[in-house]
Amino acid sequence: MSPIPKYTLYLDSCGDPGWNKPFGRSPIRYYVVAGLALTTDADLEANTEVERILSKYLSHAQWLGFERELCYHHLIQGKGAYGKLTHPQRLAMANEVFDLLLKLKPVLFASVINKAELKQRYGVNAHDPKLLAIRATIHRFGMCLKCQGNAVGDVMMDAEEYRKDHLIQELVKTFKTQGVMIRGWNYQPFYDDKLERILNTISFADSATCAGIQLADFCCRTTWQHYEENKSVRFAQLSPLWDRYNGRIYEPSLIPKPTIK
């Protein structure tokens, strides 16, 4: 019997899930949940290579007082421990991370919520952007596993991101028992897809101890910058990695779907 392919999907988020004016105060238009699915072998290589990159540019002594992890926003802004690096050093470090992503050949997933459009289209029935993005991304990962034939997977999310959001933590735990995909009308929804190909309960891990989540941070912020800030050079680098099947590219997924004019 041939071994069953196994993937772990690492997820992170970027942007503000709050509503825009006049429904809220958020000045940010997009909220993104994105990540990468790694095979077991790629996962092992990711851990080794992330440690190598962290050690190459900053010594353990230089990390004292800071979280020792890859963080794209801090890297490009020169914040925290990254402020000890010159701009050319930070650029070289970023290049190594993106080269690693291409080398690992993960499958990328992203749900891009246009909050203003979502609220305008559905009004009071619009689903919470954070939970909607999580549901949609995990659902499509499950669909990808089914398309792979007999593949199975796990899902790992950043614990710090949701540490104070107990509602999200509890709802995520129900996806496998109650279903993850929202179907039906907004006023009478029902849930479908109990993620049969995803093993165990969806888990949370500290990003500082998880190379996959650190790489997901790079993928997520890159996607958010493409839509929110029109910064697309790094986004274009990742283009070969988005989930596709039979020549059709399914990612990133824009929510709500743009209307055809």
C-alpha positions as a Python dict, from the first residue, in 0.01 Angstrom:
ca = {
    (1, 'M'): (0, 0, 0),
    (2, 'S'): (140, 341, -98),
    (3, 'P'): (178, 597, 184),
    (4, 'I'): (-108, 842, 231),
    (5, 'P'): (-4, 1201, 142),
    (6, 'K'): (-30, 1433, 442),
    (7, 'Y'): (-28, 1812, 452),
    (8, 'T'): (-33, 2064, 734),
    (9, 'L'): (-198, 2398, 664),
    (10, 'Y'): (-44, 2686, 861),
    (11, 'L'): (-264, 2997, 882),
    (12, 'D'): (-213, 3359, 976),
    (13, 'S'): (-413, 3678, 929),
    (14, 'C'): (-345, 4037, 830),
    (15, 'G'): (-550, 4354, 831),
    (16, 'D'): (-832, 4470, 1055),
    (17, 'P'): (-1152, 4260, 1073),
    (18, 'G'): (-1354, 4561, 1192),
    (19, 'W'): (-1611, 4723, 966),
    (20, 'N'): (-1545, 5041, 768),
    (21, 'K'): (-1741, 5365, 809),
    (22, 'P'): (-2033, 5419, 854),
    (23, 'F'): (-2070, 5075, 1018),
    (24, 'G'): (-1744, 5090, 1214),
    (25, 'R'): (-1421, 5283, 1247),
    (26, 'S'): (-1170, 5071, 1056),
    (27, 'P'): (-974, 5263, 790),
    (28, 'I'): (-855, 4936, 634),
    (29, 'R'): (-1051, 4792, 343),
    (30, 'Y'): (-927, 4431, 336),
    (31, 'Y'): (-892, 4149, 587),
    (32, 'V'): (-691, 3843, 483),
    (33, 'V'): (-651, 3492, 622),
    (34, 'A'): (-382, 3306, 433),
    (35, 'G'): (-129, 3032, 470),
    (36, 'L'): (61, 2745, 322),
    (37, 'A'): (13, 2369, 315),
    (38, 'L'): (336, 2172, 361),
    (39, 'T'): (410, 1804, 318),
    (40, 'T'): (587, 1629, 606),
    (41, 'D'): (923, 1645, 427),
    (42, 'A'): (879, 2013, 342),
    (43, 'D'): (775, 2083, 699),
    (44, 'L'): (1097, 1933, 830),
    (45, 'E'): (1302, 2134, 582),
    (46, 'A'): (1113, 2451, 675),
    (47, 'N'): (1208, 2409, 1042),
    (48, 'T'): (1573, 2358, 956),
    (49, 'E'): (1593, 2647, 710),
    (50, 'V'): (1403, 2899, 922),
    (51, 'E'): (1642, 2831, 1210),
    (52, 'R'): (1937, 2875, 973),
    (53, 'I'): (1806, 3210, 846),
    (54, 'L'): (1735, 3341, 1195),
    (55, 'S'): (2085, 3245, 1312),
    (56, 'K'): (2256, 3379, 1001),
    (57, 'Y'): (2145, 3740, 1040),
    (58, 'L'): (2115, 3784, 1419),
    (59, 'S'): (2296, 3607, 1701),
    (60, 'H'): (2107, 3465, 1998),
    (61, 'A'): (2241, 3756, 2207),
    (62, 'Q'): (2091, 4007, 1960),
    (63, 'W'): (1750, 3842, 1996),
    (64, 'L'): (1744, 3891, 2376),
    (65, 'G'): (1433, 4084, 2475),
    (66, 'F'): (1258, 4010, 2144),
    (67, 'E'): (1054, 3725, 2000),
    (68, 'R'): (1297, 3514, 1799),
    (69, 'E'): (1091, 3454, 1489),
    (70, 'L'): (1041, 3558, 1129),
    (71, 'C'): (793, 3846, 1105),
    (72, 'Y'): (759, 4013, 767),
    (73, 'H'): (608, 4339, 893),
    (74, 'H'): (885, 4388, 1151),
    (75, 'L'): (1149, 4288, 898),
    (76, 'I'): (1049, 4536, 627),
    (77, 'Q'): (990, 4813, 882),
    (78, 'G'): (1311, 4745, 1077),
    (79, 'K'): (1122, 4702, 1404),
    (80, 'G'): (1230, 4510, 1713),
    (81, 'A'): (1545, 4303, 1674),
    (82, 'Y'): (1537, 4370, 1299),
    (83, 'G'): (1626, 4732, 1373),
    (84, 'K'): (1981, 4610, 1434),
    (85, 'L'): (2014, 4518, 1067),
    (86, 'T'): (2091, 4751, 778),
    (87, 'H'): (1842, 4787, 496),
    (88, 'P'): (2053, 4569, 259),
    (89, 'Q'): (2071, 4301, 529),
    (90, 'R'): (1695, 4307, 581),
    (91, 'L'): (1640, 4287, 206),
    (92, 'A'): (1878, 3990, 181),
    (93, 'M'): (1697, 3816, 467),
    (94, 'A'): (1359, 3870, 302),
    (95, 'N'): (1498, 3736, -26),
    (96, 'E'): (1613, 3419, 150),
    (97, 'V'): (1269, 3363, 300),
    (98, 'F'): (1093, 3402, -35),
    (99, 'D'): (1350, 3177, -203),
    (100, 'L'): (1278, 2920, 68),
    (101, 'L'): (906, 2940, 1),
    (102, 'L'): (962, 2871, -368),
    (103, 'K'): (1199, 2586, -284),
    (104, 'L'): (952, 2419, -46),
    (105, 'K'): (675, 2432, -309),
    (106, 'P'): (386, 2456, -65),
    (107, 'V'): (25, 2501, -175),
    (108, 'L'): (-94, 2852, -87),
    (109, 'F'): (-445, 2948, 21),
    (110, 'A'): (-591, 3291, 97),
    (111, 'S'): (-933, 3438, 167),
    (112, 'V'): (-938, 3810, 90),
    (113, 'I'): (-1236, 3985, 249),
    (114, 'N'): (-1339, 4314, 93),
    (115, 'K'): (-1515, 4438, 406),
    (116, 'A'): (-1682, 4743, 252),
    (117, 'E'): (-1822, 4538, -36),
    (118, 'L'): (-1933, 4257, 197),
    (119, 'K'): (-2123, 4496, 422),
    (120, 'Q'): (-2271, 4688, 132),
    (121, 'R'): (-2396, 4371, -34),
    (122, 'Y'): (-2534, 4188, 273),
    (123, 'G'): (-2598, 4462, 527),
    (124, 'V'): (-2692, 4338, 874),
    (125, 'N'): (-2669, 3979, 747),
    (126, 'A'): (-2299, 4011, 658),
    (127, 'H'): (-2090, 3749, 839),
    (128, 'D'): (-1804, 3849, 1069),
    (129, 'P'): (-1498, 3892, 841),
    (130, 'K'): (-1259, 3705, 1071),
    (131, 'L'): (-1472, 3393, 1112),
    (132, 'L'): (-1586, 3398, 748),
    (133, 'A'): (-1225, 3408, 624),
    (134, 'I'): (-1120, 3122, 853),
    (135, 'R'): (-1418, 2908, 750),
    (136, 'A'): (-1367, 2970, 379),
    (137, 'T'): (-992, 2901, 382),
    (138, 'I'): (-1015, 2577, 579),
    (139, 'H'): (-1305, 2461, 361),
    (140, 'R'): (-1102, 2507, 42),
    (141, 'F'): (-806, 2325, 199),
    (142, 'G'): (-1040, 2034, 267),
    (143, 'M'): (-1157, 2044, -96),
    (144, 'C'): (-792, 2043, -211),
    (145, 'L'): (-725, 1730, -4),
    (146, 'K'): (-1021, 1557, -170),
    (147, 'C'): (-888, 1650, -515),
    (148, 'Q'): (-554, 1491, -419),
    (149, 'G'): (-735, 1156, -391),
    (150, 'N'): (-651, 1003, -56),
    (151, 'A'): (-462, 1295, 101),
    (152, 'V'): (-521, 1397, 463),
    (153, 'G'): (-424, 1706, 656),
    (154, 'D'): (-400, 1907, 976),
    (155, 'V'): (-461, 2278, 1038),
    (156, 'M'): (-244, 2492, 1265),
    (157, 'M'): (-328, 2853, 1356),
    (158, 'D'): (-133, 3124, 1538),
    (159, 'A'): (-222, 3104, 1909),
    (160, 'E'): (-126, 3465, 1981),
    (161, 'E'): (-361, 3594, 1712),
    (162, 'Y'): (-663, 3430, 1875),
    (163, 'R'): (-547, 3404, 2238),
    (164, 'K'): (-797, 3665, 2359),
    (165, 'D'): (-1070, 3565, 2115),
    (166, 'H'): (-1226, 3272, 2299),
    (167, 'L'): (-1533, 3274, 2075),
    (168, 'I'): (-1318, 3208, 1768),
    (169, 'Q'): (-1131, 2931, 1950),
    (170, 'E'): (-1453, 2757, 2050),
    (171, 'L'): (-1616, 2792, 1707),
    (172, 'V'): (-1308, 2656, 1531),
    (173, 'K'): (-1329, 2345, 1748),
    (174, 'T'): (-1684, 2280, 1622),
    (175, 'F'): (-1596, 2280, 1252),
    (176, 'K'): (-1544, 1903, 1239),
    (177, 'T'): (-1863, 1821, 1429),
    (178, 'Q'): (-2103, 2084, 1296),
    (179, 'G'): (-1953, 2168, 957),
    (180, 'V'): (-1743, 2453, 825),
    (181, 'M'): (-1906, 2574, 503),
    (182, 'I'): (-2199, 2817, 531),
    (183, 'R'): (-2474, 2742, 280),
    (184, 'G'): (-2828, 2869, 235),
    (185, 'W'): (-2962, 3220, 272),
    (186, 'N'): (-2815, 3454, 530),
    (187, 'Y'): (-3132, 3447, 737),
    (188, 'Q'): (-3150, 3067, 739),
    (189, 'P'): (-2795, 2931, 713),
    (190, 'F'): (-2689, 2572, 757),
    (191, 'Y'): (-2342, 2426, 777),
    (192, 'D'): (-2189, 2168, 547),
    (193, 'D'): (-1854, 1988, 499),
    (194, 'K'): (-1729, 1833, 824),
    (195, 'L'): (-1372, 1821, 694),
    (196, 'E'): (-1349, 1442, 665),
    (197, 'R'): (-997, 1463, 520),
    (198, 'I'): (-867, 1685, 802),
    (199, 'L'): (-739, 1491, 1103),
    (200, 'N'): (-785, 1589, 1467),
    (201, 'T'): (-914, 1918, 1601),
    (202, 'I'): (-781, 2238, 1446),
    (203, 'S'): (-483, 2336, 1662),
    (204, 'F'): (-319, 2655, 1788),
    (205, 'A'): (57, 2706, 1829),
    (206, 'D'): (286, 2992, 1930),
    (207, 'S'): (440, 3136, 1614),
    (208, 'A'): (785, 3166, 1778),
    (209, 'T'): (801, 2786, 1802),
    (210, 'C'): (642, 2708, 1465),
    (211, 'A'): (830, 2768, 1139),
    (212, 'G'): (516, 2702, 934),
    (213, 'I'): (323, 2985, 1098),
    (214, 'Q'): (619, 3219, 1053),
    (215, 'L'): (621, 3142, 680),
    (216, 'A'): (244, 3183, 672),
    (217, 'D'): (299, 3534, 809),
    (218, 'F'): (508, 3620, 502),
    (219, 'C'): (244, 3478, 265),
    (220, 'C'): (-41, 3652, 443),
    (221, 'R'): (112, 3999, 468),
    (222, 'T'): (232, 3977, 107),
    (223, 'T'): (-124, 3903, -5),
    (224, 'W'): (-271, 4181, 208),
    (225, 'Q'): (-18, 4434, 76),
    (226, 'H'): (-109, 4339, -280),
    (227, 'Y'): (-477, 4422, -228),
    (228, 'E'): (-461, 4696, 36),
    (229, 'E'): (-149, 4885, -71),
    (230, 'N'): (-96, 4779, -436),
    (231, 'K'): (249, 4645, -349),
    (232, 'S'): (272, 4342, -574),
    (233, 'V'): (637, 4250, -639),
    (234, 'R'): (653, 3986, -363),
    (235, 'F'): (297, 3874, -444),
    (236, 'A'): (406, 3804, -802),
    (237, 'Q'): (694, 3592, -670),
    (238, 'L'): (445, 3364, -497),
    (239, 'S'): (219, 3326, -802),
    (240, 'P'): (336, 2971, -895),
    (241, 'L'): (233, 2841, -551),
    (242, 'W'): (-140, 2920, -539),
    (243, 'D'): (-374, 2620, -531),
    (244, 'R'): (-478, 2508, -878),
    (245, 'Y'): (-647, 2204, -1032),
    (246, 'N'): (-676, 2103, -1398),
    (247, 'G'): (-526, 2433, -1506),
    (248, 'R'): (-768, 2646, -1303),
    (249, 'I'): (-624, 2870, -1026),
    (250, 'Y'): (-849, 2884, -719),
    (251, 'E'): (-647, 3116, -497),
    (252, 'P'): (-655, 3379, -365),
    (253, 'S'): (-1032, 3372, -314),
    (254, 'L'): (-1202, 3714, -311),
    (255, 'I'): (-1501, 3747, -80),
    (256, 'P'): (-1757, 3848, -184),
    (257, 'K'): (-1703, 3743, -542),
    (258, 'P'): (-1667, 4048, -768),
    (259, 'T'): (-1980, 4123, -966),
    (260, 'I'): (-1956, 4093, -1343),
    (261, 'K'): (-2024, 4426, -1506),
}
